[in-house]
Amino acid sequence: MKLLADIPAEVQWKYCAHWLLCLAVLPFPFSVALTNVLLGLALAAGIFLGNWWQGARSMWCQHRWFSLVMLSYWGLMLVGLAWSGDRAWGLHVIGRQWFWLLLPILLDCLSDERWRQRFLAALSFALALNLFYCVLQMAGMVHVTTIGSNHDDATGHIGHIGFGVVYGIWAALLLHWGWQRTGLQRHIAWLLALWSWFMIYSAQGRSGYAVALILMLVVVYKQAGGLRRWASVGVLVLGLGVVLALGPGKQRVQDVLLDVPKIQAGEMQQTDVHWSLWKGALDIWRANPAIGAGTGGFPQAAAAVKAQRPELVFGGAPGQIPVHPHNMYLLALARWGVPGGVALVALLGFWAYSGWQRNWGDTPTAPMIALPAIALSIHGLSAPSLEEHFAGIIAMLVTGAGMAGWHKG
């Protein structure tokens, strides 16, 4: 009898990375630590077994332009350490984005449609289960200690900052998936999408509202045709207006409108802290528009700006300095100057275009590439979207699955 030791390792553990990817998405909405451990194991298994190298070759061949702009962006992040005022913080920033290394593994492991379906089913199961958990939280039956998540803002362990991005992407994919099917499958998909939108607009989060709406409009625009397309868009916009007029988002919109005259009058201390953060980031960029403050230089540069402009209110505890300006575009400018802004826009633009250019009926996985890029582009206006755990990981997972099915469409 053949001993287990005589069987090549690539045969013994051929599907190790596949299973770890499927397992990793199950705790995704509930536990950051467990998700990171399982994804880390998937990365290690993929590198050791060759999935990463095969996926990287496939990515380079099938998604050349996207690969180039992605390498340019993260290459600039590494090079930016050279002129960073705080290289230790710069290394911390880079280390937090390790999960993007999983893209080639996803591309290789999920190129098999059976594994892609298992992976997406596991992710959908976890997200649906989390919605139920959020309903329990809304009803006061469970208590969550996550910042930005409570009885009136039921977003589970994700928190309201990333909740709209995660469920905005999922709901849009369900809308697309249901559009291509009939009967019970369509009804289930659209009911889950409707449930997601209800929970998004019941919580508080400005970018989440915009992400959910715009992704809905994108799917409708790509799927419907002629008058149906514009009628559907009109209905969705009208529905959003009703939700904002009646839901918790009404106060958020009013706050933004009330801040505009205060900013014009220079009364920054009476406005939302985001305006001060954005002004501070622009000052950092103006100090060195060619190369910025470096990959880890934002906190030190922000402290210098605050010392020069005490009227700016950065929020947090007294004396606490922010590590980002709640805007990915301004953060790129502050870190690396004009080249950083160009690199970020190019990355998100080529990423979105890679999926947008294809016929979504002929290439069912194309929306899985375009929608996450659009979501991060919108969310990036009020958050460091590429670097956030929930927003970044859902975008990476969905994009990788979409790229894996590119040649299948």
N, C-alpha and C positions, 0 to 999 in steps of 0.2 A: 504494500500500500504506500502510495506517495505521501511523504511527510509534508506537513504544512510549510516547513522551512524550505522545502525544495521548490515551492511555488513562487514565482517571481513576485516581488513586492507590488509591482504595478497591477498584477492580477488580483492579489489578495485585497488590496485597498483601492481598487479601481474607482469605486463610487464613494470613497470616503468624503471627498470635498463636496460631492453632490448632496449627500445626506446632511452634512454639517450646514450647508447653505439653507436647506429646507428647515432644519431644526432651529437655526438662528433667527428666522423671521417669526417664529411662534411667540417668543417673549418680547419681540420688538416694541410693542406699545406699552409693555408693563415694566420691563427691567433693562435699564441701560447697561448695567454691569454684566448680566448674563448674555445679553445680545453681543456685547463686545468680546466676551470670552469665546463664544461660539464662532463669531465671524473671524476672530484671530486664529482659532484652530482651523477654520476653513482656508484662511490665507496660507497658513503653514503647510497644510496638507496639499493645497493646490500648487505651491512652489515645489515641494518635495516630489510630488507625483507627476509634475510636468504640465498640469492644467494651466498654470499661469503663463508659461512660455508659449504653449500652443495658442492660448487665447490672445496673447500679445501679438503674435504673428497674424492671426486672423483679423484682429482689430486694425493693425497697420495696413493690411491688404484691402479690407472691406470698408474701412472708415478712415481713410488716409488724412483728409483735411481736419476732421475732428481730433484725430490723434495728434496732429501737428500743433493745433492751437492749445490742446490740453497740455502737451509737453512744454509749450512756450510759457503758459501761465504758471505751472508749478516749477518750471525751470527758473523763472523770474523770482519766485518765492524763495528758492534756494540761494540764488545769486544775491538776493536782497539782504541776506545775512551779512554780507561783506561790509555794508555801510550802516548796519543797524546799530542804534544806540544801546540796545539791550539784546545781545545775541541769545542769552538764556531764554528770554521770553519768545524770541523768534523761533528757537527750536521747539518750544512748547506749542506755539501756533502750528508749526509744521506737523508735529507729532499728533495733534488732535485730528488731523485729516488723513490719517493712515488708511482709513477704510476705502479711499478711492483706489487703492492698490488692488481691490477685489474685482474691479471691472473686467480684466482679462479672464479671471477665473469664472465669473458669471458667463462670459461670452462662450467659453469652451464647454462648461458643464451643462448649460441650458440650451445648447444648440440642438440637443435631442429634445424633440417636442414633448415626449413623455415626462422628462424631468422638468421641463419648463412649466408644464401644466401642474405637476406636483408642487413646484416651488410657488407658483401663483396661487394655487389653492390653499397652501399653508399660510401665505401672507394674507389672503382674503379672510380666512378663518380667524386669524389673530385680530385683524382689524374689526371684523364683525363682532367678535367677542368683546373687544374693548368698547365698542359702541354700547353694548348692553351694560357693561361696567359703568360707563358714563351716565347711563339712565339711572342706575342705582345710586350713583353719586348725586345726581340731580334730585332724586327723591329723598336724599339724606340717609340712605341705608348703608353707605360706605363712606369712610373718611380718608381723604388723600392729603398728604402733607406737601405735595409738590407746589412750588411757587407758581402762582398764576393759575391755580386749579382749586375750585371750591364749589360749594353748593350752588351758587349763582353763576358759576363759570365752569360748568362740568366738562373738563377736558382730560380727566384721568391723570395718569403719570406723564403724559406728553406735555401738558401745560398749554395755555392758550396761544403762545407764540408760534409753536410748530403745528398745533392741531389742525388749523385750516389748510396748511400746506399738505400734510399727510393725507387728510381726508378729501381735500380738493382734488388731488391727483387721483386717488382711488375712485372717487365718485365719477370723475370725468372718464376714466377707463371703463367703469361699469356702464356708463351711458353709451360709450362707443361699442362695447361688447354686446350690450343688449340691442343696439340698433341693428346689428348684423344677424340677430336671431329672432325667432318668433315664439309665440306661445308662452309656456311657463318660464322658460329660461329668461326671456326678455322681461317678464313681469318681476321675477326675483331680482334681476340685476338692477332694474330701475327703482324698485322699492328700496334696495340697499343704498342706491345713490341718493334717493330722496331723503332717507334717514340720515345719511351723512350730511347733506346740505342743511337739514333742520338742526342738527347738533352744532354745525359750524356757526350758523347764524343765531343760535341760542347762546353761544359763548361770546367772549369779547376778544377781538383781535382784528385790527384794521387790515393788515395784509391778507389775513385768512379770508375775509370777505371778498377782496378783490381777486385773489387766486381762484376761489371757487367759482365766482361769476365768469371771469375771463376764460377759464378752462372749459366751462359749460358752453360759452359762446363759440370757442374754437371748435369743439366737437360738432356742434350744430352746424357751423359754417362748412365744415368739411363733409358732413354726412348728408345734409339736406341740400336741395337744389331749387333755384328759381324763387318764386314767391314764398314757398314753404320755408326756405332758409330765413328770409327776412321776417316773416311772420313769427317764426319760432324765436328769433333773436329779440323781437319786440316783446313777446310774452315773457321771456326770461328777464329782460330789463325791467318790465313792469312789476314782475314778481319780486325782484330785488328791492325796488322802491317801496313796496308794501312792507317787506320784512324790515328794512331799515327804519321805516316810519313807526313801526310797532314794536320792534325788538330792542335789545340793549345796544345795538349799533347806532341807534339814533343819537345818543349822547356823544359817542365817539366822533361822529360826523360834525355835530354842532361845535364840539371843542376845537376841531381843526379850523372851522370857519371863523370862530371867535378869536383865534390866535393871530390871524393875518393882520388885522389893524394894529395889534399890540407890537408885532414884529416891526411893522412900518414906523411905529412911534419909538422904537428902540427899547421897549419895555420887556426885555428878554426874561427877567425874573418872574414875570406874570404869565409866561407861556409854558407849554409842554417842554420838558427837558430835551426832547428830540431836536428841537430847533437850535438850541445852544450847542448840542453835540455836532450837528451838521455845520454850523458856523465855525466851530472849533476845528473840525476836520479840514474845512476849506482854508483856514489860516495855516494849518500845518502844511498843506500842499503848496500854498503861495510862498511859504518860506523856502521851499526847494522844489519848484515845479518839474525839474528834469528827472530827478531820481527819488524824491520823497524822503521819508525818515527811515526807510529800511523795513524789513519784514517784522522785526520786533520793536520798532521804534515808536509806535503810536502812543503807548502810555506815557513815556517820558516827554514826547512832544506835546501831548495834551496837557500835562502838568505845567509846561512852560507857557502854553497859551493861556491857561487858567490864571497863572500869575500875572500875565500882562493884561488880561481882560477879566477882571473879577465880576463883571456883570453877567457873565455866562454861568448858567446853572447846569451842572452835569448830573445832578441827582446822586443817589446813594448816600452813604454815611459822610459826615463832614470830613473833608480832606481826601475822600476817596476819588481816585482818578479812573476814568473808564478805560477799558482795554479795546474798545471799538466804538464807532460812532452810530451804531444802529443803522448803517447804510453801507452795503457792500461796495457800491461804486465809489463813494467818498473814501472808504477805507482803502481801496486799491490806489486811488490818487494819493492819499496821505502816505501810504507805504512806499510806492514805487513811482510816483509822479505820473506824467502823461503816458509812459509806456505801460504802467500798471492798469490805467483806465482802458487803454486800447486792448490790452491782452484779455481783460475780463469781458469786455463787450464782444470781442472776437470769439472767445470761448463760448459764451452763451448764445451768440448769434449763429455760429456754425453748428452748434449742438442742436438748437431748435430747427434750423433749416434742414439738417440731416433727416429728421423725421417728417417735417412739413412737406418737403418736395415730393414725397412719394404719394401714390394713390392709396388712401387708407383702406379702401375696399379690397384692393389687390394685395396690399402688404399690411396685414392686421396688426403687426407689431410696431409699425411706424409711429403710431401715437405714443407708444411707450418710450420713445426717444424724444419726441417733440414736447409732450406735455410736461415732463419734469423740468426741462430747460426753461420753458415759459413760466412755470411756477416759481423757480428759483430767481428768474429775472424780476418778477413782480415782488416776491418776498424780499429780495435784496434791497429794495427801496427803504426798508425799515429794519433790516437784520443782516448779519453776516451769513447769508443763506448757504453758501457753499461749505461753511465750516461748522454749521450747527449739527448736532447729533441727529435729531429726528428729521429735519428737512433734508440735510445732506445725505443721510443713509437711505431714506425712501427714494430720493432721486437717483442715487447710485444703483440701488437694487432694481428699480423699474427700468432704468436705462440699460443696464447690463442684460436684463431679460429681453428687452426689445432688440438690442444689437444681436443677441444670440439667435433670434428668429428672423434676422434680416433676409438671409438667403432662402428662408422657408416660405416667405410671403409671395 
